[in-house]
């Protein structure tokens, strides 16, 4: 679990920041949807609820020190792809698709990580980051589809291709990560 979470933490691109970059110059309706998602990521204004801080607390509790040298390249590539799409305006529609697929796929992954942490004896506070995402992202995915994806494509159907490409890029990068994680764990890998 420590090795896995080291990879996760090192490859974390900061969902809150990715949303903030992506929403720049979006049409108002989709911008508001992303803003609502951002507000949740920021703990709805409560410092103790900021999602990136919750993850940082878990990493500190587990005494994990993510570094590039100990991170598999697939995890770094995933973070780089997400950052590139969000911070480069010509890839904004790809970023909308990539972030949307994160919301779609995060709940099942987070549920499993939380269950593993619970089996290892970690308390509710340590599991909070993963518990929140296993529930809240179900709602985020539904509203992202309804209030961001559908209106963006309805306004200009040409956006659908880029949105789909962004989703596929994210899914392919994640697949490579999880395949590598499984390979390393099967080989009994320690930190690289």
Secondary structure, 3 states (H helix, E strand, C coil): CHHHHHHHHHCCCCHHHHHHHHCCCCCHHHHHHHHHHHHHHEHHHCHHHEHHHHHHHHHHHCCCCCCHHHCCHHHHHHHHHHHHHHHCHHHHHHHHHHHHHHHHHHHHHHHHHHHHHHHCCCCHHHHHHHHHHHHHHHHHHHHHHHHHHHHHHHHCCCHHHHHHHHHHHHHHHHHHHHHHHHHHHHCCCCCC
